[in-house]
Amino acid sequence: MPNIELAEAIKISAADEFWAVRAKAIQAYANLEQSLASLFSSLGGIKPEIGAIIFFKIASSDARNKIIEALFRKKFEARFNLFRNSLFDQLRPLDQERNEIVHWNAACQTGHDGTKTTAVVVLTPPNILGRKKPTIKTTDDLRAFDAKAQFFTRLLNMFALMACDITQTPMSEADKKPWLDIFEQPITYPPPLDHPLSPKPGELQTHIQSFLV
């Protein structure tokens, strides 16, 4: 069996894109929290700066979700109920995965491809002792989380714009209708190809932010 060069494995792992991808995934969740804070304020009918003070003092993501869900029901009653139910069903696993991304340990998986030492950085749960095959998260898993968090951030921004009227920019009912129709349906992720947030998310994010300024 070829010898694994430990110094080389350390060098490779230090330059692994995993570190940057993990940071971006954490930032994507932070952006999602900002959108949830905005939705919290909109549903509660309070100024965003006041809502943010309250929202970010609630340490439990589960408690925050339940409060927002209750405010959602209070404001809209049965309207958008399919959207609402699927939203909170999908937010909870995102919250859990965020905790894993933040709290799990980075580990280096070393190997040899026959000519050189190889190394890949992954996330592993802290309590791996006694496990025959511990669960891991790869860089691709982190990218998938990043993309999903970005999707829900944009979706919540659009819901606040179209259903809660948080913007000062006048919008016609005709402009709102395609989005309001989307909000009458459960959320599907990944979104179908004809979903407005599916094809060019970078351009759509710029468009969304132009309403939020």
C-alpha positions in Angstrom: 0.0 0.0 0.0 1.4 3.4 -1.0 2.6 5.7 1.9 0.4 8.7 2.6 2.5 11.8 3.1 1.0 13.5 6.2 2.6 16.9 5.5 1.3 16.9 1.9 -2.2 15.9 3.2 -2.2 18.9 5.6 -1.1 21.2 2.8 -3.8 20.0 0.5 -6.6 20.2 3.1 -5.6 23.7 4.1 -6.2 24.8 0.5 -9.4 22.8 0.1 -12.4 24.9 -1.2 -14.4 23.3 1.6 -13.5 26.2 3.9 -14.8 28.9 1.6 -17.9 26.9 0.7 -18.7 26.3 4.4 -18.4 30.1 5.1 -20.8 30.8 2.2 -23.3 28.3 3.4 -23.3 29.9 6.9 -23.7 33.4 5.3 -26.6 32.1 3.2 -28.4 31.1 6.4 -27.7 34.5 7.9 -29.4 36.1 4.9 -32.4 33.8 5.3 -32.6 34.9 9.0 -32.7 38.5 7.8 -35.6 37.7 5.4 -37.4 35.9 8.3 -36.9 39.0 10.5 -38.4 41.1 7.8 -41.4 38.7 7.4 -41.8 38.7 11.2 -42.1 42.5 11.2 -44.4 42.6 8.2 -46.8 40.0 9.7 -46.7 41.7 13.1 -47.4 45.2 11.6 -44.3 46.7 13.4 -41.4 48.7 12.2 -38.5 46.6 10.8 -36.0 48.0 13.3 -38.3 47.1 16.2 -39.1 43.7 14.8 -35.4 42.9 14.4 -34.7 43.7 18.0 -37.4 41.2 19.1 -36.6 38.6 16.4 -32.9 38.3 17.1 -33.4 38.0 20.8 -35.3 34.7 20.3 -32.5 32.2 20.4 -34.6 29.1 19.5 -35.2 28.8 15.8 -38.2 26.5 16.6 -39.7 29.2 18.8 -39.1 31.8 16.1 -40.8 29.7 13.4 -43.8 29.0 15.6 -44.2 32.7 16.4 -44.0 33.6 12.7 -46.4 30.8 11.8 -48.9 32.1 14.4 -48.6 35.7 13.0 -49.0 34.3 9.5 -52.3 32.6 10.5 -53.5 35.7 12.3 -52.9 38.0 9.3 -54.0 35.7 6.5 -56.3 33.1 8.2 -56.8 30.3 5.6 -55.3 32.2 2.7 -51.9 30.9 1.5 -52.3 27.9 3.9 -50.7 25.4 1.5 -47.7 27.8 1.1 -47.5 28.4 4.8 -47.6 24.7 5.8 -45.0 23.7 3.3 -42.8 26.7 4.2 -42.5 25.7 7.9 -42.2 22.1 7.1 -39.1 22.9 5.0 -37.6 25.6 7.3 -37.2 23.2 10.2 -34.8 20.8 8.4 -32.8 23.9 7.1 -32.5 25.1 10.7 -31.2 21.7 11.8 -28.7 21.5 8.9 -27.5 24.9 9.7 -26.7 23.8 13.3 -24.8 20.8 11.9 -22.8 23.0 9.5 -21.8 25.3 12.3 -21.2 22.7 15.1 -19.8 19.7 13.3 -16.1 19.2 13.1 -14.0 19.4 9.9 -12.1 16.2 9.2 -9.5 15.3 6.6 -10.0 12.1 4.7 -6.6 11.1 3.4 -5.8 8.6 0.7 -3.5 7.8 -2.2 -4.5 7.6 -5.9 -1.5 5.4 -6.8 0.8 8.3 -7.7 0.3 10.9 -4.9 -1.3 11.6 -1.6 -4.9 12.9 -1.7 -6.9 14.7 0.9 -10.5 15.9 1.1 -12.1 17.9 3.9 -15.6 16.9 5.1 -17.8 17.7 8.1 -18.4 15.0 10.7 -20.6 15.0 13.9 -18.6 15.6 17.1 -19.8 12.3 18.6 -18.2 9.9 16.2 -16.7 7.5 18.7 -18.1 4.0 18.5 -19.7 4.6 15.1 -18.8 2.2 12.4 -19.5 4.7 9.6 -20.1 8.2 10.8 -22.3 10.5 8.8 -20.4 13.2 6.8 -21.2 16.3 4.9 -19.2 17.0 1.7 -18.5 20.2 0.0 -21.3 19.4 -2.5 -23.7 19.0 0.5 -22.7 22.5 1.7 -23.3 23.9 -1.8 -26.7 22.3 -1.9 -27.6 23.9 1.5 -26.3 27.3 0.3 -28.6 27.0 -2.8 -31.6 26.0 -0.8 -31.1 28.8 1.7 -30.8 31.3 -1.1 -34.0 30.1 -2.7 -36.0 30.5 0.5 -34.5 33.9 1.1 -35.6 35.1 -2.3 -39.0 33.5 -1.9 -39.7 35.1 1.5 -38.5 38.5 0.1 -41.0 38.2 -2.7 -43.8 37.1 -0.3 -43.2 40.1 1.8 -43.3 42.3 -1.3 -46.3 40.9 -2.9 -48.5 39.7 0.0 -47.5 42.1 2.8 -46.9 45.2 0.6 -43.7 46.2 2.4 -42.4 48.3 -0.5 -43.3 51.9 -1.2 -43.1 51.3 -4.9 -46.6 51.1 -6.3 -47.3 47.7 -7.9 -50.3 46.8 -10.0 -52.5 43.9 -9.2 -51.5 42.5 -12.6 -47.9 42.5 -11.6 -48.7 40.8 -8.2 -51.0 38.1 -9.6 -48.4 35.6 -10.9 -46.6 35.7 -7.5 -49.9 35.5 -5.5 -50.8 32.5 -7.5 -47.5 30.9 -6.6 -48.2 31.6 -2.9 -51.5 29.7 -3.2 -49.6 26.5 -3.8 -47.2 24.4 -1.6 -43.5 25.1 -2.1 -41.6 22.6 -4.3 -37.9 22.4 -3.9 -36.0 22.3 -6.1 -38.4 24.6 -8.0 -39.7 23.6 -11.4 -38.0 25.1 -14.4 -40.9 27.4 -15.0 -40.6 28.9 -11.5 -39.5 32.6 -11.7 -36.7 31.9 -9.1 -35.4 28.9 -11.0 -33.6 30.0 -14.1 -31.4 33.0 -13.3 -31.3 33.5 -9.5 -28.4 36.1 -9.6 -30.4 38.4 -11.8 -33.6 37.9 -9.9 -31.9 38.7 -6.6 -30.8 42.0 -8.1 -34.4 42.6 -9.2 -35.7 41.7 -5.7 -33.3 44.0 -3.9 -34.3 46.9 -6.2 -37.8 46.7 -4.6 -36.4 46.3 -1.0 -34.3 49.5 -1.1 
